[in-house]
């Protein structure tokens, strides 16, 4: 069994190997929709960007955001985020007034942010990898986009929980759609957060919960097969599996082998002196819309 895959390129590169060897590939973080279609041995416990990007698009339309500028990293996940957002936002009557793709390895957002500011949108839709969110928000504030009233919306990667406190007050009010928040109010999540902080000295983010659930999936599948590691038997055991996660109820779609889960609309707020993604709306049992249309 192979597992992990923090980024889409590595998950896609391993897919032919999983097929050839007939062993499960458990994707715990990467979010591009097509991943599970590349091998019948791939199962995902993370998310797809279609799940979060379509929901934040619909939320924006319903909450009076009419003009949006988009800034997305120029690789497969960024393209997924952009395309699914744009399709739903424009279908609801919204207008894209500027569209910028930034190089994946480029930490200098300043010239791109100036284009966002000049376009004078109601909000900007942003997707950058989780590790770049802090640098993005720093430059967003330095360029005065917060003071210009240009809100940030997007999938939750840009407001990753384990980096949020370092972003400063410019992040306050940012609304994102995502699978998980360290502030999720369930008893199970509170226990998970406490255990994670004790072990690692920081709060967990969406990658942590994706990994946690990936290990749960492997363990439960092995229980179902009586410890047998035959790839086909393990995949069959994983299909349709349901369980309660720190993020909420989740399951594996038996047809697509992709994650089905709640997606939460969250707003960055200060709680007891720290920044948190506070959930205020829940969309239940969301499938990957990139596949449901096919």
Secondary structure as UniProt FT lines:
FT   STRAND          2..4
FT   HELIX           8..21
FT   STRAND          25..27
FT   HELIX           33..38
FT   TURN            40..41
FT   STRAND          42..44
FT   HELIX           49..62
FT   TURN            63..64
FT   STRAND          67..73
FT   HELIX           76..91
FT   TURN            92..93
FT   STRAND          95..102
FT   TURN            104..105
FT   HELIX           110..119
FT   STRAND          123..127
FT   HELIX           130..132
FT   HELIX           133..142
FT   TURN            143..149
FT   STRAND          151..155
FT   HELIX           156..159
FT   TURN            161..163
FT   HELIX           164..167
FT   HELIX           169..171
FT   TURN            172..173
FT   STRAND          175..178
FT   TURN            182..183
FT   HELIX           187..200
FT   HELIX           206..224
FT   TURN            225..227
FT   HELIX           231..238
FT   TURN            239..240
FT   STRAND          242..245
FT   TURN            246..247
FT   STRAND          248..252
FT   TURN            254..256
FT   STRAND          259..271
FT   TURN            272..273
FT   STRAND          274..286
FT   HELIX           289..292
//
